[in-house]
């Protein structure tokens, strides 16, 4: 029980940190940068570290495979949100995208998967997201820094952390069979959409989530390494390599854009 609450606290704090950072970066550099920052897999990291302490390598590999499969639902979520945002507000766009994610997750959970078929499905849905998930209107960074009250940033962190805690508590109740999919529920992306909407409106939310489509390849690579390597290399070497794989791609994108 103690390890559950420690893991829950780490996951909530890590997700809150990355979402708040992404929202502040969006306000200074533009929402597309926020999408890149939000794709860094800080929330899944504590979750899998906790799994590594509680379960064996086989359990970890199976969960990572389902998390990789969850990339299909995530890219579908991003595409549906961006398309709905062309004509609808933030509430309809988010509700529609989250509903599609949940439906996709339920369907994906019922299908037999191997590492090869999971990678092929991710490649297919990534290509579809790249084609149909681009925001129609780009939104530039504001001319000056957005003035905010002293309490606004910590309030964002508390709200996002509370959201994460609620979802993780619920996901724990559904049992280990759905652990892999629950670990990739789009908490950070949903929170980022809400926070960027405040400054840039629905167009900014669409740009932020559209900007996350390509960087999320890194997360997929990390799960692929863990799914294929946990039983071969052992739990902790595989976790370390998967973290490197997950971070390398978004870091490359950040450095390339800054060059």
Beta strands, then each sheet from edge to edge (+ up, - down):
end
